Amino acid sequence: SSADAAGGIVESPTGIAPDRYVYYPGTEALNKDEIRVVCCGSGMPAARHGQAACAWLIECGNGEKLIFDLGTGSMANMAALMIPYQYLDKVFLSHLHTDHFGDIDALWAGGWTAGRPNALRVWGPSGATPEMGTKYAMDHFLKSCNWDYQTRAVKIGPIPGQIETHEFDYKGENIVVYDENDVTVRSWPAIHAGDGPVSFSIEYAGMKIVFGGDTFPNKWFDAYARDADLCIHEAMNTPEQLMKFYNQPAPLALAMNTDFHTSAQAFGKVMSMVQPRHAVAYHFFNEEGTRYDIYEAIRETYDGPLSMAADLMVWNVTKD
């Protein structure tokens, strides 16, 4: 006999389950006028088995695939999507904390040994001084991996082991940092820890995705994140949670919510201002002991469509 199930009706106890709200990599074609967003890391600097640090894959319907941040532990999730590495060669960094670029080594070496034919391409902001910018970070990453580079260059070939760095001015307001294959990426300043961090928007086929990176609420986000179809922004664990689960002293836990990160209530206020079609909160420990208080805090100031990001959560975005 048939039975109701999530997503439809199961006709037989030994039959095929109905379509569910689940994405299986490689089984769903992406339409020309569609964007797929995959969260490959939603968590904190202390990466854990179920939650890597920040990483987001944006796949456009014309075949463009762009990676936004690549934090510690996130390449395991990225690799699980079974996307050929030759397609994963463009990385955009919001800033240079390791929970946002700590797995660059895994993509660099993994792609080199698994078929990427060209250099890895990295876009990222400048800093207050040259040694605080993305080019310095990538150049010195390669220096730190010189033994790795020299040995693989001989055995495999040198070109895929190169990094092509595109550094742009972090102070630029809504500047175009990438414009290829009908995809435009813009950048504007973010407020987080020091000079250099940025937020991004991605425009394709009349749609707009916003990725905030790490940022405290600011005037630039209010100005340039509006009209987004999907808006991704951090919402930090509460101070009480940071003290209980993250071993932080009270002053630091408070500063995490009021100085260089965004509290859940402030996230809600930001979303109420920029009014995306759908908001996504990330950069918090998403588990039973934390998510409900964060969700309720967001709902104090925002009542629109909302996702609480978890690793390998997927959003398909269309104009509809």
Secondary structure, DSSP 8 states (H G I E B T S, - for coil): --EEETTEEE--TTS-----S---TTSS---TT-EEEEEEE-S-SS-BTTB-SSEEEEEETTS-EEEEEE-TTHHHHHHHT---GGG--EEE-S---HHHHTTHHHHHHHHHHTT--S-EEEEEE--SSGGGSHHHHHHHHHHHTHHHHHHHHHHT-SGGG-EEEEEE-TT-SSEEEEEETTEEEEEEE-BSSSS--EEEEEEETTEEEEE--S-B--HHHHHHSTT-SEEEEE----HHHHHHHS---HHHHHHHHHTSS--HHHHHHHHHHH--SSEEEESS--STTTHHHHHHHHHTT--S-EEE--TT-EEEE---
